[in-house]
Each structure stands twice: as structure tokens, then as C-alpha cells.
Amino acid sequence: SAGTMTEPPPPNRAGRASALWRRLAQAHPGFGNPARFFGADQISDSRWVIFTVTTTGAEFIEQLSKLTNSEPGLGGLVTLKDSSWLLTLTIFHQPEVIGQPSGTYLWWGYSLYPERTGDFIKKPMNACTGAEILEETLRHLRFDQLLDRVMADSICVPCDLPYVNNIWLPRRSTDRPPVVPQGATNLGLIGQYVELPREIAFTIEYSARGAWEAIRLLLKRGPAPPPVYQGQDDPKALLATLRVFLGL
Ligand SMILES: Cc1cc2nc3c(=O)[nH]c(=O)nc-3n(C[C@H](O)[C@H](O)[C@H](O)COP(=O)(O)OP(=O)(O)OC[C@H]3O[C@@H](n4cnc5c(N)ncnc54)[C@H](O)[C@@H]3O)c2cc1C
């Protein structure tokens, strides 16, 4: 659910898609264990709050580029590792979206521990307005002198995602159903919660591969998807990783 500059995100309603999965799993074995991912007790481990900032002033992006010594779109994610919420910021290459007017800038951030109390705004992030999240971010960056200008020039829209990280929660191999559950002849399951051995979830590739598999298995048509790339067996990737670890 999304909030505004002056309102925190409203509480989320239970999702219809997970309710459908629960109904299927209750009625048939082999449809996995949705409670492992969508149980109410999982939320504190799976919640993120993300926020998108649209600003008509260049000062924030200029200051951050100076601080990180990287142009918008060229630096990596910037994690404020001492922030209780564990804030991370991304400064996109501008313009980021089609039709973005010149002189308008867009950046984005997220937090992995939004239920913790903020360091400057003494509330959990999921209870914060966009303005409060922006202020917490600016104060962590020690951009206090920019605060009034950035606040006046910016719209920060927070969005509460209570389940987003559940894809990565510890699980058993039977917690996610296969693309075609045993015995099914006219039903394929797609998306991030099907079991695709060795593939990495939370990616577009994961959903594309699942859909490809579903078509191939149910319609018995078309080639199999290519084998899943295994970076740990790729000498080039291993060398590149080593370079990063050694700071070369
Ligand atoms: C913050 C964030 C950052 C990400 N970053 C990356 C990244 O950098 N790289 C990457 O590869 N992946 C990334 N992902 C993951 C990627 O976005 C998803 O894995 C991917 O979009 C899932 O695709 P999908 O088609 O399975 O589902 P979705 O994109 O969720 O599409 C499902 C669609 O079904 C619709 N729908 C739901 N219920 C119904 C209904 N009852 N009737 C009709 N329609 C319905 C929804 O509205 C939606 O449009 C990110 C995800 C998030 C949240």
C-alpha cells in the first residue's frame, strides 16, 4: 500500500492471490505451503518499506553525487549502514521514466528493517509519512543544510511491502509447488513461488522461466528453457568476484 508526503501507507489488506494459493493448498497436497511465506508471523522478517522521490531541484542529487563521487546511474546502491532502518538509496540515470520533464529528477530508496525505530524520526518506518522518511534520510546523510529546500522541492511516496522479502525466507523444497503439480493436466503455476531448481528468485528471469516451463510441460510444445546460468562454475565470473573482494 502507498502513502503520501503527509500520510503513512495504510494497513495492507490480505492479498487475493495468496488467499487463492491457500485454498488450493488446503484442498490438494502438492501445492506447497503458503503459510511459510504469507503467514502473519512472517511479516517482521519479510517487510520492506520503499520510497520514490520526485524532485524539481537538483541539489539532492548533486550533493549525493559529490559525496559518493559517482554520476547518477553509474554508482551502485548506497547503503546507509548505520541507519536503524538500514536505508539504501538508488540514484537512477536521468531521465528514469518516459516523459519525465527536464528539470525533474527521480530517485528511490528502500529499507530492510522498517519495523525498527528511526534514528531521527522516532517511529517505525512503516508508520512514517513520506516527509518523515525523507527527513530521516537527509539527516543520516548530514544534509541538514539542504533539508528545507529538498523538502519544499520533493514529493516522497512511501510504499509498505509486508511480504516482499518472503521469497528469500528459509524454506523446505516442498514449500513451493512445482510448475505443474503432480497429476495436473490443465493447470500450470507461474511466478516467484514455484520451485525451479537452481534458479534465483526475485528476478524477471524466474517468472519467465516458470511460464516457459509451464507451456512446455502442459502443451508439450517448444524447446526446454536454457540451463540455469551457474556463476559459481564460470571462471570469468569467479575472477570478476575475486577482483571485487581484493579491491583490484
Ligand atoms: C522493489 C523491487 C525491486 C526489484 N528489482 C528487480 C531487479 O532489479 N531485477 C529483477 O529481475 N527483478 C526485480 N524484482 C522482481 C521482479 O520485479 C518480479 O520478480 C517480477 O516482476 C515478477 O513478475 P510476475 O509477472 O511473476 O509478477 P508481477 O510482475 O507481480 O505481475 C503479476 C500481475 O498480475 C496482476 N494480478 C494480480 N492478481 C490479479 C487478478 N486476480 N486478476 C488479474 N490480474 C492480477 C498484478 O496486478 C500484476 O500486474 C524487483 C521487485 C521489487 C518489488
The ligand as a MOL file (V3000), in Angstrom:
LIG
                    3D

  0  0  0     0  0            999 V3000
M  V30 BEGIN CTAB
M  V30 COUNTS 53 58 0 0 0
M  V30 BEGIN ATOM
M  V30 1 C 11.3510 -3.3220 -5.2460 0
M  V30 2 C 11.6240 -4.4260 -6.2280 0
M  V30 3 C 12.7890 -4.4300 -6.9510 0
M  V30 4 C 13.0360 -5.4530 -7.8770 0
M  V30 5 N 14.1890 -5.4260 -8.6140 0
M  V30 6 C 14.3990 -6.3840 -9.5530 0
M  V30 7 C 15.5460 -6.3540 -10.3900 0
M  V30 8 O 16.3740 -5.4440 -10.2860 0
M  V30 9 N 15.7180 -7.3480 -11.3040 0
M  V30 10 C 14.8190 -8.3540 -11.4550 0
M  V30 11 O 14.9980 -9.2340 -12.3150 0
M  V30 12 N 13.7180 -8.4130 -10.6710 0
M  V30 13 C 13.4740 -7.4580 -9.7380 0
M  V30 14 N 12.3670 -7.5060 -8.9440 0
M  V30 15 C 11.4760 -8.6740 -9.0620 0
M  V30 16 C 10.5770 -8.6020 -10.2750 0
M  V30 17 O 10.0050 -7.3070 -10.3590 0
M  V30 18 C 9.4540 -9.6420 -10.0930 0
M  V30 19 O 10.0330 -10.8820 -9.7970 0
M  V30 20 C 8.6470 -9.7850 -11.3670 0
M  V30 21 O 8.0600 -8.5420 -11.7000 0
M  V30 22 C 7.5490 -10.8150 -11.1710 0
M  V30 23 O 6.8420 -10.9140 -12.3950 0
M  V30 24 P 5.4710 -11.6670 -12.4630 0
M  V30 25 O 4.9600 -11.4690 -13.8720 0
M  V30 26 O 5.6190 -13.0640 -11.9770 0
M  V30 27 O 4.5340 -10.9450 -11.4190 0
M  V30 28 P 4.0600 -9.4250 -11.3860 0
M  V30 29 O 5.0060 -8.5100 -12.1060 0
M  V30 30 O 3.7600 -9.1600 -9.9370 0
M  V30 31 O 2.7270 -9.4760 -12.2510 0
M  V30 32 C 1.5550 -10.0500 -11.7500 0
M  V30 33 C 0.4230 -9.2540 -12.3460 0
M  V30 34 O -0.8060 -9.9040 -12.0230 0
M  V30 35 C -1.7490 -8.9200 -11.6920 0
M  V30 36 N -2.7920 -9.5650 -10.8670 0
M  V30 37 C -2.7220 -9.9620 -9.5860 0
M  V30 38 N -3.8770 -10.5100 -9.2040 0
M  V30 39 C -4.6950 -10.4800 -10.2670 0
M  V30 40 C -6.0310 -10.9090 -10.5180 0
M  V30 41 N -6.7510 -11.5030 -9.5650 0
M  V30 42 N -6.5580 -10.6980 -11.7450 0
M  V30 43 C -5.8240 -10.1120 -12.7310 0
M  V30 44 N -4.5580 -9.6900 -12.5620 0
M  V30 45 C -3.9970 -9.8750 -11.3420 0
M  V30 46 C -0.9520 -7.8620 -10.9440 0
M  V30 47 O -1.6040 -6.6250 -10.9590 0
M  V30 48 C 0.3360 -7.8380 -11.7800 0
M  V30 49 O 0.2640 -6.9320 -12.8440 0
M  V30 50 C 12.0900 -6.4870 -8.0380 0
M  V30 51 C 10.9010 -6.4700 -7.2930 0
M  V30 52 C 10.6740 -5.4490 -6.4030 0
M  V30 53 C 9.3620 -5.4540 -5.6240 0
M  V30 END ATOM
M  V30 BEGIN BOND
M  V30 1 1 1 2
M  V30 2 1 2 3
M  V30 3 2 2 52
M  V30 4 2 3 4
M  V30 5 1 4 5
M  V30 6 1 4 50
M  V30 7 2 5 6
M  V30 8 1 6 7
M  V30 9 1 6 13
M  V30 10 2 7 8
M  V30 11 1 7 9
M  V30 12 1 9 10
M  V30 13 2 10 11
M  V30 14 1 10 12
M  V30 15 2 12 13
M  V30 16 1 13 14
M  V30 17 1 14 15
M  V30 18 1 14 50
M  V30 19 1 15 16
M  V30 20 1 16 17
M  V30 21 1 16 18
M  V30 22 1 18 19
M  V30 23 1 18 20
M  V30 24 1 20 21
M  V30 25 1 20 22
M  V30 26 1 22 23
M  V30 27 1 23 24
M  V30 28 2 24 25
M  V30 29 1 24 26
M  V30 30 1 24 27
M  V30 31 1 27 28
M  V30 32 2 28 29
M  V30 33 1 28 30
M  V30 34 1 28 31
M  V30 35 1 31 32
M  V30 36 1 32 33
M  V30 37 1 33 34
M  V30 38 1 33 48
M  V30 39 1 34 35
M  V30 40 1 35 36
M  V30 41 1 35 46
M  V30 42 1 36 37
M  V30 43 1 36 45
M  V30 44 2 37 38
M  V30 45 1 38 39
M  V30 46 1 39 40
M  V30 47 2 39 45
M  V30 48 1 40 41
M  V30 49 2 40 42
M  V30 50 1 42 43
M  V30 51 2 43 44
M  V30 52 1 44 45
M  V30 53 1 46 47
M  V30 54 1 46 48
M  V30 55 1 48 49
M  V30 56 2 50 51
M  V30 57 1 51 52
M  V30 58 1 52 53
M  V30 END BOND
M  V30 END CTAB
M  END
